[in-house]
Amino acid sequence: MLSSTVQIQTSDPSRLIRRLCKHWSDKFEVDFDDRHGQIALGDTQCSLTAGDNSLTVTLQTQDEELLARMETVVADHLQRMSAGETFSFAWQRADAP
C-alpha cells in the first residue's frame, strides 16, 4: 500500500472537511464529523484530520500512477472548496503499513 500525506494551513479545517465530504457524498462512500473525514474514492482511501489551523490529508492506494492522479484531484477540489484561501500542497510519499 502506498501513502501520500499533506498538511495545509487553513483558518477553518472543519469547514473544508464538511464541504469536501458533502461534495463527494453523492458519488462515493463518506463518513465525517467536524474533526475527521473518510472518503472511499474507488481504489483510493482519503483521510482528513482537522488540527489547529491546519488540515492533514492522507491518501492510500496500491498504484503509484493512481496516487499521483489522486493527489492532484484532491488538491484541486480542496482549493475549490477554500472560499478564497490559497493552499500550498507538498505531498509526502511513504509506504503504508
HUBELRA-V35670 format. One record per backbone hydrogen bond with DSSP energy under -1.0 kcal/mol. NH is the residue of the N-H (numbers start at 1). CO is the residue of the C=O. Records with the same first field share a line. If there is no record, write none. Layout:
# HUBELRA-V35670
NH->CO / CO
This chain:
# HUBELRA-V35670
2->61
3->94
4->59
5->92
6->57
8->55
10->53
16->12
17->13
18->14
19->15
20->16
21->17
22->18
23->19
24->20
27->24
28->24
31->38
33->36
37->48
38->31
39->46
40->29
41->39 / 44
42->40
44->41
45->60
46->39
47->58
48->37
49->56
50->35
51->54
55->8
56->49
57->6
58->47
59->4
60->45
61->2
67->63
68->64
69->65
70->66
71->67
72->68
73->69
74->70
75->71
76->72
77->73
78->74
79->75
80->76
81->77
82->79
92->5
94->3
96->1
